[in-house]
Amino acid sequence: MNMMKKAALVACSDPLSTERIQEIHVLKEKLLAEGLIAEMISGFFDETPASPAEKAQLLTDCFRNPEFDYIFDVSGGDLANFVLPHLDYNVIRKSRALFFGYSDLTTIINGIIAKTGRAAVNYQVRNILYGHADEQTRYFRECVLPGRILPDDLHLQFLRGSRMEGRVLGGNIRCFLKLAGTEYWPDLNGSILLLESLGGGPFKIMTALEQYRQMGVFDQVNGVILGTFTEMEREKLKPSIDELVLDIVPGYVPVAETRYIGHYTDARALVLGDIFSLRR
């Protein structure tokens, strides 16, 4: 008989509301139905949240625990980067557990890559509960659990250029910039930069893109992948995200886009830190 795999459920960003914690209990049962034993790690979901150092110790312990195959962060917000200085990266480097998160967890995903060379996954497991639950559950069962996370499932479309190859890094356009100037900023030379956003109109997106440009990021990368920019798209704001990126990112940098990375509930997974080759 095959042993059931196990996952740790953590929340390294903002404290979760009572309603959201109740939702995580539902998620735990849904994961069990898919053959995955999920453990809500005490300290992340308590009425009094753990401190950043305590969160880091709890997360390190999850990586240290040989029973965990997956670590799913179910939070978001602003505070995940507080955890970074307190993590034990030697433990993380040796662990077999794979970390999953999105949005503000961009900081921890890229911090892990920068400090250990290990990959982590841009993905929010809570999506199996929402509007695309059946589709997401099937994707989780067939692709995420067995480790068949493929760029082809993102149905990328090139806006400029026809190919790009490199290690995919980045994530949320705002949260990734929190790492600039720190030891947790990964080496972007020869990489593919992933960018997505929940909030932000044209001015906020423009100023973030300009910061990347002034930092020399677009001179280092082999391409840019755009996920969804929820507020821009929902409000049909102009200039569009495509127009902004094609104007600010130098013309020699290939740009592709996908609607399957970001904050919509049909979003899929992308392994950051792995090398991909993409062609039109």
N, C-alpha and C positions, 0 to 999 in steps of 0.2 A: 504494500500500500504506500502511495506517495504521501510524504509529509506535507501538510498545508504550509504555504509560505506565510511569513509574518511581516507586518508593516507597523511602523511607529507613526502616530499622528501628532504633529507638533504645531506650534504657533509662535514663531519668532518675531513677528511684527507687532502690530497694535493688539491690545487685549481684546478678546472676543466678548460680545454681548451675550446675555443669557439666552436670547433667541438663537444666536449663532451656535452656541455650545449645544443647545438642544438639537440643532441641525447636524452637528458632528456626531451625535449619538445615532441619528438616523443613517448617516454615512457609514458608520461603523457596521451597522447591520447590513447595509447594502453590500459592503465589501465582503462580509462573511458569506453572503449568498453567492458571491463570485469566487468563493474558495480561498479568501484571503483573511487571515486573522489580523485585525487591526487593534492596536492598543493606544488609547488616549493617554499620553504621558502626563502624569500628575505634575502640576507646577505650571503648565501652559494653560490649563483650563480651569484653574482654581479661581475662587471669588477674589482673592488677593493675588494678582499676577506676580510671577517670579521676577527678580531683578535681571538686568542684562547678563550679569556674570552667572547668575543661577540658570538662566535660560541656556547660556552657552555650555554650562556643565551638563545640563540635561541632554542637550543635543549631542555633545561629545559622547555621553554615555550611550546614546542610541547608536552612534557609529561604532562604538566599542562592542556592543552587544552582538554576538555572532548569530543570534536568532533572527535579526531583522534583515530582510532583503531590500526593503524600501523604507524611505523616510519621506512622508508626505506633509509638507507644510500647508496648512489650511487657512492661513491668515493673510493679511495684506495691510497696507497703510503707509506708515512712515518710519517705524522704529527698528527695522531689522538690522541696520548697520551697527547699532549699539552692541550687537552680539559678537561681531567679528573679532575684536581684540582679545576676547576671552576664550576662543575656541582652541582646542588642541589639534593642530593640523597634522601632527605625526600620527595621531589616532585615526583621523579622517583619511589620511593617505593609505593606511593599511587596511581600512575597512572594505567589506564587500557590499555594504549598503549603498544604495543610490538615492540621492537627494532630489526631490521634486518640489517646485514652487514657481510662482510667477509674480509679476508686478513688483512690489517692494522687495520680494525675495530675490530679485535680480542681484541685489548686493551680496547675498550669501552665495548664490550660484557662482558668480564670477569671482568672489573671494576664494571659494574652494578651488576653482580652476587655477587662479593666480598662485595660491600658496601650496597646492599639492599636485597640480597637473591632472587631476581627476576630472572626469566629466560630471555634469549634473543636468537635470532636465527642466526645461521651461514648460510647466504643465500644472493645471489646477484640478486636483482630483474631485473637488466638490461639484464639478460640472456634471457628474453622473446623476445628480439629484434634480437638475433644473429642466428647462424647457425642451432640451434635446436629450432627455434622459435615456431613452431607448438607444438612440444612435451613439451617445457617449458611452453607455455601458458596453455596447458591442465593441466599440473602438478600444475601450479599456481592456476588455477580455481578450481581444484578438491581437492587439498591438502593444499596449503598454505592459501588461503583465508578462508576456513572453519576451519582451525586449525587442520587438519588431517595430521600432519607431523609425520611420523612413521619411526623408524629405519629399518623396513622390506623393505622399498622402496630403501634403500641403497645397498641391496644385498651383505651384508657383508660376507667375506670369512675368516675363521680362518687360520692364518699361524702357530700359535702355541697355544696350549690349546684348550678348547672346550666351555668355558663359561666365561662371565665377567658381573659384575653388579656394578652399581655406578652412581654417578652424572657426566655427561659428561662435561668436561671443556677443555680449550685450544683453538686450532684453528691453525693459521699460526705459524709454528715452530719458525720463527725469531721474529715475532711481539709479541708473547706471552712472550718471554724472556724479553721484555722491561719492563714488570711489576715486574720482580724478584726484591725482596728487597723493594718493595713499599707496601703501604696499599691497592693497587688495585689487588694484587696477591691473588687469591682465595685459600681456604683450599683444598688441593688436597688429603687429607687422605680419602681412600676408593673410590676415583673417577675413572673415565675412562678418559684417556688423549687422546684428538684428536690432530693429527699433520698433516699438509699439507704444501706445498710450491709451489710458482711459480718459483722463480729463485734459483740457487745454485747447484753446482756440488758436487761430493762426499766429498771433503774436508770441504766445508761450512756446509753440512748436518752433517758430522761426528763431527765437533767441536760443533755444536748446541746440538746434542745428548749427547756428553760428558759433556756439561755444565748441562744439565738436570740430568745426572747421578751423577755428583759431588754435585749437590744441594740436592740429595736424593729423587728426584721426583719418580724414578722408584721403590723405596722402599715404597712409599706411595700409589701408584695407584693400582687398581684392574685389570687394563688392558690398552692396547694402541690400538687406532684405527688409521690406516694410511689412509689418503685421497690420492690424487694424488700429485706427485712431478714433476711438468711440465717439467722443464729443464732436470732433470735426465732421465725422460721417453722419451722426444722428441729426445734427443741426444743419447739415449741408453748407458748412462754412466755406468761404472763399478767401484767398486762394485755397484750393484743395491740397491735401497732403501730398499728392503726386506732384502738383505744380511747385509746391514749396521745396520738396526734395530735389527735383530735377533742376531747380534754379540755384540752390545753395551747394549741392554736392557737385564737385567738378565733373565735367562732361566725359572724362575718360574712365570714370568709375561706373561699372555696371550696377543697375538697380533692378530689383525684382520685388514683387509684392504677393502676399497671400492673405486671404480672409480667414485663415485657420490658425492664426497666432494672435493672441490678444485677450480682451476681456469679454468677448461674446461667449455664450454658453455652449457653442458648438466648436470651440477652439480645440486644437489638437496639440500634440507634444512635439518638441524639438530638442534633441540632445545638444547642449552647449558644451564646447570643449572638444568635440569630435570634428574631424575633417570631412567636408562634403565637397563633391564636384557636381555643379549644377549647369545644365545646358538648356537652351531654348528648345 
